Amino acid sequence: MSKQKYSAIVFDLGNVLIPFDYSKTIKRINNVEPGLGDKFYEFYKNNYNIHRNFERGKISEEDFITTMLASVDNKISAETFCDYYSDIFSLNDNVISLLPVLKKNYKLFLLSNTDSIHKKHKWEKYDFLKHFDEIILSFEVGSVKPEEKIYRAVERVSGFPSETHFYIDDIQEYVNAAKKIGWDAVRFESHQKLIADLKERNILK
């Protein structure tokens, strides 16, 4: 019997396991005052480096919240902001259902560009996280995809050689970065396409 090629299956979180959509956040802030949610989202998009540095752990949660509250003229509380800001996720049940199946033969790892607010106000409560052997988060390791450091953080906890990692992400740039360090990786487009990619590699029979 030939030895299996892969040891670690690494999943991105957002838009793979949990699709997200900021329109709900915008709507809820617009309900506070017409146009206020649109104003917030415009600021958020135009100053994405602030969010990126928050994901990188370079900006504190307190400073991030203060900056974002200023963008809505301090018309909501910090607690309300965290609630609205995190109310963006849904579950991709088709993909989630693959986790216990893959878990039988592989170590599973979660690799995400995320921040402390989204984690504690929303997704850390999801039951599917129990299937992962380790969870590697940008704000905890001080690096974001596509930087090499965050992928190496996965290898440190997996203990496996680079070429035995198979990675799934919805952003091509992050897929390419994984391939650059020797991982096999695919862009997530749909559940059906992912099934085909896994079967092609004999990860799923």
C-alpha positions in Angstrom: 0.0 0.0 0.0 1.5 3.3 -1.0 2.1 5.9 1.7 -0.3 8.9 1.5 1.2 12.0 0.1 -0.4 14.5 2.4 -0.3 14.7 6.2 -2.0 18.1 6.9 -5.1 19.6 5.4 -5.1 23.4 6.0 -8.4 25.4 5.7 -8.9 29.1 5.4 -11.8 30.3 7.5 -13.6 33.3 5.9 -15.5 32.6 2.7 -14.5 28.9 2.8 -16.0 27.6 6.0 -17.9 30.7 7.0 -18.9 33.1 4.2 -19.1 36.7 5.3 -21.0 39.8 4.2 -20.7 43.3 5.6 -24.0 44.5 4.2 -25.7 43.4 7.5 -23.3 45.5 9.5 -23.9 48.5 7.2 -27.7 48.1 7.4 -27.6 47.9 11.2 -25.5 51.0 11.6 -27.7 52.8 9.0 -30.6 52.0 11.3 -28.9 54.1 14.0 -28.8 57.1 11.6 -29.4 57.1 7.8 -26.1 56.9 5.9 -24.0 56.2 9.0 -23.4 52.6 8.0 -22.3 53.6 4.5 -20.0 56.2 6.0 -18.4 53.6 8.3 -17.9 51.1 5.4 -16.4 53.8 3.2 -13.9 54.7 6.0 -13.2 51.0 6.6 -12.5 50.3 3.0 -10.4 53.4 2.4 -8.3 52.7 5.5 -8.0 49.0 5.1 -4.4 49.1 6.4 -5.9 49.9 9.8 -7.9 46.6 9.7 -5.0 44.7 8.3 -2.7 45.9 11.1 -5.4 44.9 13.6 -5.4 41.4 12.0 -1.6 41.5 12.3 -1.9 42.2 16.0 0.0 45.5 15.5 -3.0 47.6 16.7 -4.8 46.9 20.0 -8.4 46.1 20.2 -9.1 49.2 22.1 -7.3 51.5 19.6 -9.1 49.8 16.7 -12.5 50.2 18.3 -11.8 53.9 19.2 -10.8 54.6 15.5 -13.9 52.8 14.2 -16.2 54.6 16.6 -14.8 57.9 15.5 -15.8 57.0 11.9 -19.5 56.8 13.1 -19.2 60.0 15.1 -19.3 57.9 18.4 -23.0 57.4 17.9 -22.9 53.8 19.0 -21.2 52.2 22.0 -18.1 50.0 21.8 -20.2 46.9 22.7 -22.7 47.7 20.0 -19.9 48.2 17.4 -18.4 44.8 18.3 -21.8 43.2 17.9 -22.6 44.9 14.5 -19.0 44.5 13.2 -19.1 40.7 13.9 -22.6 40.1 12.6 -21.3 39.1 9.1 -20.8 35.4 9.1 -22.9 32.4 8.0 -22.0 28.7 7.8 -21.0 26.8 4.7 -22.4 23.5 5.9 -21.4 21.5 2.8 -17.7 22.3 3.4 -18.0 21.9 7.2 -19.4 18.4 6.6 -16.1 17.4 5.1 -14.1 18.1 8.3 -15.0 14.9 10.2 -14.4 12.8 7.1 -11.0 14.3 6.4 -10.1 14.1 10.1 -10.1 10.3 10.0 -6.9 10.3 7.9 -5.3 13.7 8.2 -4.4 16.3 10.7 -6.6 19.4 10.2 -5.4 23.0 10.6 -7.2 26.3 10.4 -5.3 29.3 9.0 -7.0 32.7 9.1 -6.4 36.4 8.7 -8.7 37.4 11.5 -9.0 39.7 14.5 -9.8 39.3 18.2 -13.2 41.0 17.9 -14.5 38.6 15.2 -13.1 35.7 17.1 -14.6 36.3 20.5 -17.9 38.0 19.4 -18.8 35.4 16.8 -16.9 32.6 15.2 -15.1 31.0 18.2 -18.5 29.7 19.3 -18.9 27.5 16.2 -19.0 23.8 16.9 -17.0 22.8 13.8 -13.8 24.2 15.3 -13.5 21.0 17.4 -12.4 19.1 14.3 -9.1 21.1 14.0 -5.9 19.9 15.6 -4.6 23.5 15.8 -5.9 27.0 14.9 -3.4 29.5 13.6 -4.6 33.1 13.6 -2.9 36.2 12.2 -3.4 38.4 15.2 -1.8 35.8 17.5 1.2 35.0 15.3 1.9 38.7 14.2 1.7 38.0 10.5 -1.0 37.9 7.8 -1.3 35.9 4.6 0.4 36.2 2.1 3.4 36.7 4.3 5.6 33.6 4.6 5.8 33.8 8.4 2.2 32.8 8.9 2.5 29.7 6.7 5.7 28.7 8.6 3.7 29.1 11.8 1.4 26.3 10.6 4.5 24.1 9.8 5.9 24.7 13.3 2.7 23.3 14.9 2.2 20.5 12.4 5.7 19.3 12.5 5.3 18.0 8.9 7.4 18.8 5.8 6.2 21.6 3.6 5.2 19.4 0.7 2.8 17.3 2.8 0.5 20.3 3.4 -2.6 20.8 1.3 -4.2 24.2 1.6 -7.6 25.6 0.6 -8.3 29.4 0.4 -10.7 31.6 -1.6 -8.0 34.2 -2.4 -5.6 33.3 -5.2 -2.8 35.4 -3.9 -2.8 33.4 -0.6 -2.9 30.1 -2.6 0.1 31.2 -4.6 2.0 32.2 -1.4 1.4 28.7 0.0 2.6 27.1 -3.3 5.7 29.3 -3.2 6.9 27.6 0.1 6.2 24.1 -1.2 2.6 23.4 -0.2 0.0 22.1 -2.6 -2.9 24.5 -2.6 -6.1 25.3 -4.5 -8.5 28.2 -4.7 -11.9 27.5 -3.2 -14.6 28.3 -5.6 -17.4 25.9 -4.6 -18.1 22.8 -2.7 -18.3 20.7 -5.9 -15.0 22.1 -7.1 -13.3 21.3 -3.8 -14.6 17.7 -3.8 -13.1 17.4 -7.3 -9.8 18.8 -6.1 -9.7 16.5 -3.1 -10.6 13.4 -5.2 -8.0 14.3 -7.8 -5.3 14.1 -5.1 -6.8 10.9 -3.6 -7.5 12.8 -0.4 -11.1 11.8 -0.8 -11.9 8.5 -2.3 
